[in-house]
Amino acid sequence: MAGKIRKSLKKYYQLYLLLALPVIYFVLFKYVPMAGVVLAFRKYRMGGSIFGEKWVGFKYFQMFLNDPEFWNVFKNTFVLSILNFLIGFPIPIIFALMLNEIGSSFFKRFVQTVSYLPKFFSSVVVVGMIQILLSPSSGIVNKIIEANGGHSIYFLTEAAWFRPIYIASDIWQFMGWNAIIYIAALTSVNPDLYEAAEIDGAGRWKQTIHVTLPGIMPTIAITLIMSAGYILSLGFEKILLLYSPSIYDVADVLQTYTYRLGIVQSNYSYTTAVGLFQSVISLVLIWGVNKFSKNVLDTSLW
């Protein structure tokens, strides 16, 4: 066995070297920090042990479960996450299907490239663009509203506009990037199926419904399961830069709540408990969506 391992390492050492970097990353930044979860059950004191001073059991869980502010934050997170998921998840699929219908390969590559670019913009840049576009004094959106007889709107200080702005900016930023996997899946659909459907009299719409979608359904199912684990994980930097005290009622989410209490106020044990609670909810969501996908779509991760 040892000889086979050495032979494999010698033969494929380039691939193992490439694999080493992501493995090291996940070990250092994903698995090692999991040891800090113990802080959710121990009292932390500044200057003391990084794993806390004494066991307090479920004290911090009881604290946030009995805190009305926490439940408002949790509601904001859940509502924004679900809306973002329900609206944002199907759009990359639709975008990929539309790209698949483009005949010109040059135009298709151009659209793909343009749609990928926003993914590489930092949250600071994206929020800066939003602030410029929605500025009440010089933003192009308000200029159009005023040109049509309306009044200038302070979008970033009105609670009713926060969720639409966040969701729209998220879709714009990640739609093209998230569509990559579906575009790749579309290339694996057997062309003979399209020819058979065309012979049977199916137009492009029916071909999409009966050939294309079933062909990429396993990919959609796996992506759906994986996305379920990130439902409660919103873009912390974007929200932190977008929100203000006037819209805390709808904009304050678990990530900003833990940042404010954990980093700013140094309540590390309390916010660790909140983070662990969020992780447990995400695990339950993954399990539930995986079970649903297995029973309904006959595709699952396990």
C-alpha positions in Angstrom: 0.0 0.0 0.0 2.8 2.4 0.9 4.5 1.6 -2.3 1.4 2.4 -4.4 1.0 5.7 -2.5 4.6 6.7 -3.2 4.2 5.7 -6.9 1.1 7.7 -7.2 2.7 10.8 -5.5 5.7 10.5 -7.9 3.5 10.2 -11.0 1.0 12.9 -10.2 3.0 15.2 -8.0 1.9 18.3 -10.0 -1.7 17.6 -9.3 -1.1 17.0 -5.6 0.8 20.3 -5.4 -2.2 22.1 -6.9 -4.4 20.3 -4.5 -2.2 21.2 -1.5 -3.1 24.9 -1.6 -6.9 24.6 -1.2 -6.4 21.8 1.4 -4.1 24.0 3.4 -6.6 26.9 3.1 -9.5 24.9 4.3 -7.6 23.3 7.2 -6.2 26.7 8.4 -9.2 28.9 7.9 -12.2 26.5 8.1 -11.4 23.5 10.3 -8.8 24.9 12.8 -11.1 27.9 13.8 -13.9 25.4 14.6 -12.0 24.8 17.9 -13.2 28.3 18.9 -16.8 27.0 19.0 -16.1 26.0 22.7 -16.4 29.8 23.5 -20.1 29.4 23.1 -20.1 27.3 26.3 -17.4 29.1 28.2 -17.0 32.6 29.6 -14.3 34.6 27.9 -12.3 37.2 29.7 -10.0 39.8 28.0 -6.4 38.8 28.6 -7.3 35.3 29.6 -7.3 32.0 27.7 -8.6 32.1 24.1 -10.8 29.2 25.0 -12.5 30.9 27.9 -12.1 30.8 31.6 -14.9 28.6 32.9 -17.9 26.5 31.7 -21.2 28.3 31.7 -23.3 25.7 29.8 -26.1 27.2 27.6 -26.1 30.6 29.4 -25.3 32.6 26.2 -27.9 30.6 24.1 -30.6 31.5 26.7 -29.5 35.1 26.6 -29.9 35.6 22.9 -33.0 33.4 22.7 -34.7 35.7 25.3 -33.4 38.9 23.6 -36.1 40.6 21.5 -33.4 42.5 19.5 -31.9 39.1 18.4 -35.3 37.9 17.1 -35.7 41.1 15.1 -32.2 40.6 13.6 -33.0 36.9 12.9 -36.2 37.9 11.2 -34.4 40.5 9.0 -31.8 37.9 8.1 -34.3 35.2 7.3 -36.6 37.5 5.2 -33.7 39.0 3.2 -32.1 35.6 2.7 -35.2 33.9 1.5 -36.1 36.8 -0.9 -32.6 36.9 -2.2 -32.6 33.1 -2.7 -36.1 32.9 -4.3 -35.3 35.7 -6.7 -31.6 35.2 -7.2 -31.4 31.4 -7.6 -33.4 31.0 -10.8 -32.0 34.1 -12.6 -28.6 32.5 -13.4 -30.4 29.5 -14.8 -32.6 31.7 -17.0 -29.6 33.7 -18.1 -27.7 30.5 -19.0 -30.7 29.3 -21.1 -30.9 32.6 -22.9 -27.1 32.6 -23.7 -27.6 29.0 -25.0 -30.0 30.4 -27.6 -27.5 33.0 -29.0 -26.2 31.9 -32.4 -23.2 34.2 -32.7 -20.3 32.7 -30.7 -18.5 36.1 -30.6 -21.6 37.9 -29.1 -22.1 35.0 -26.7 -18.5 35.2 -25.4 -18.8 39.0 -25.1 -22.0 38.8 -23.0 -20.5 36.1 -20.8 -17.4 38.2 -20.2 -19.4 41.3 -19.4 -21.6 39.4 -17.0 -18.7 37.8 -15.2 -16.9 41.1 -14.5 -19.0 42.4 -11.6 -18.1 39.3 -9.5 -14.5 40.7 -9.3 -15.6 44.1 -8.0 -15.1 44.6 -4.3 -18.1 45.4 -2.0 -16.6 48.9 -1.5 -16.7 49.5 -5.3 -20.2 48.1 -5.7 -21.6 50.2 -2.8 -19.8 53.2 -4.1 -21.6 52.7 -7.5 -24.9 52.3 -5.7 -24.4 55.5 -3.8 -23.5 57.4 -6.9 -26.4 56.1 -8.9 -29.0 56.6 -6.1 -27.7 60.0 -4.8 -30.6 62.3 -4.0 -28.8 65.3 -5.5 -26.8 64.0 -8.5 -27.8 60.3 -9.0 -29.0 59.4 -12.4 -32.0 57.5 -11.0 -33.3 60.5 -9.2 -32.5 62.7 -12.2 -34.8 60.5 -14.3 -37.5 60.6 -11.6 -37.3 64.4 -11.4 -37.4 64.7 -15.3 -40.7 62.8 -15.2 -42.2 65.1 -12.6 -41.4 63.2 -9.5 -39.5 64.1 -6.3 -36.1 63.0 -5.3 -36.0 59.9 -3.2 -33.5 59.2 -0.4 -33.2 55.5 -1.3 -30.4 54.6 1.2 -32.1 56.1 4.2 -35.6 54.6 3.6 -36.2 51.2 5.0 -38.6 50.2 2.3 -35.8 50.4 -0.4 -33.1 48.5 1.4 -34.1 45.0 0.5 -34.8 45.7 -3.2 -31.4 47.6 -3.5 -29.5 44.7 -1.8 -31.2 42.0 -3.9 -30.9 43.8 -7.2 -27.2 44.6 -6.6 -26.5 41.0 -5.6 -28.2 39.7 -8.7 -26.2 42.1 -10.9 -22.9 41.2 -9.2 -23.2 37.4 -9.2 -25.6 36.5 -12.0 -23.0 35.9 -14.6 -20.6 34.1 -12.3 -23.3 31.8 -10.9 -24.4 31.0 -14.5 -21.0 29.4 -15.4 -21.9 26.0 -14.0 -25.2 25.9 -15.9 -23.5 27.0 -19.1 -21.0 24.2 -18.7 -23.9 21.7 -17.9 -25.7 22.8 -21.1 -22.8 21.7 -23.2 -23.2 18.2 -22.0 -26.8 17.8 -23.2 -26.9 15.3 -26.1 -27.5 17.2 -29.4 -29.3 14.1 -30.7 -32.1 14.8 -28.3 -32.7 18.2 -29.8 -32.8 16.7 -33.3 -35.3 14.1 -32.2 -37.5 16.7 -30.5 -37.3 18.9 -33.6 -38.4 15.9 -35.8 -41.3 15.4 -33.4 -42.4 19.0 -34.1 -41.1 20.6 -30.9 -40.2 24.3 -31.2 -37.4 26.0 -29.2 -39.6 26.6 -26.2 -40.7 22.9 -26.0 -37.1 21.8 -26.5 -36.0 23.9 -23.6 -38.8 22.5 -21.4 -38.5 18.8 -22.3 -34.8 18.5 -23.3 -32.7 21.3 -21.9 -34.1 21.6 -18.4 -34.2 17.8 -17.7 -30.6 17.6 -19.0 -29.3 20.2 -16.5 -31.7 19.3 -13.6 -29.1 17.3 -11.7 -26.8 20.3 -11.7 -29.7 22.6 -10.6 -30.5 20.1 -7.8 -26.9 20.0 -6.5 -26.5 23.8 -6.7 -29.8 24.2 -4.8 -28.6 21.9 -2.0 -25.3 23.7 -1.7 -27.0 27.2 -1.8 -29.3 26.2 1.0 -26.3 26.1 3.4 -25.6 29.8 2.6 -29.2 31.1 2.9 -28.4 32.8 6.2 -25.0 33.9 5.1 -25.5 37.4 3.5 -22.9 39.8 2.2 -21.6 41.3 5.5 -19.4 44.0 3.9 -22.1 45.2 1.5 -24.8 45.5 4.3 -22.3 47.1 6.7 -21.5 49.8 4.0 -25.2 50.2 2.9 -27.0 50.4 6.2 -27.4 53.3 8.7 -29.2 53.7 12.0 -32.4 54.9 10.2 -32.8 51.5 8.5 -31.6 49.2 11.3 -35.1 47.8 11.7 -34.8 46.0 8.3 -31.1 46.1 7.6 -29.5 44.8 10.8 -28.8 41.1 10.1 -26.9 38.3 12.0 -23.6 39.2 10.5 -23.7 42.9 11.4 -25.3 42.0 14.8 -22.4 39.7 15.7 -19.9 42.2 14.4 -21.3 44.9 16.5 -21.5 42.8 19.7 -18.5 40.6 19.1 -15.9 42.9 17.6 -17.0 46.3 18.8 -18.3 45.4 22.2 -16.0 42.4 22.8 -18.9 40.0 23.7 -17.0 37.0 22.1 -18.8 34.2 23.9 -22.2 35.6 23.2 -21.6 36.1 19.5 -19.9 32.7 19.2 -23.2 31.2 20.5 -25.2 33.2 17.9 -22.8 32.0 15.2 -23.2 28.4 16.3 -26.9 28.7 16.3 -26.8 30.1 12.8 -24.6 27.2 11.7 -27.0 24.6 13.1 -29.9 26.3 11.3 -27.9 26.1 8.0 -27.1 22.4 8.6 -30.9 21.7 9.1 -31.6 23.6 5.9 -29.1 21.6 3.9 -30.4 18.3 5.3 -34.0 19.3 4.5 -33.3 20.5 0.9 -31.1 17.4 0.3 -34.0 15.1 1.4 -36.4 17.1 -0.7 -34.1 16.8 -3.8 -33.6 13.1 -3.2 -37.3 12.4 -3.0 -38.6 14.8 -5.7 -35.7 15.2 -8.2 -33.9 11.9 -7.5 -30.6 13.8 -7.0 -28.8 14.4 -3.7 -25.4 14.9 -2.1 -25.8 11.9 0.1 
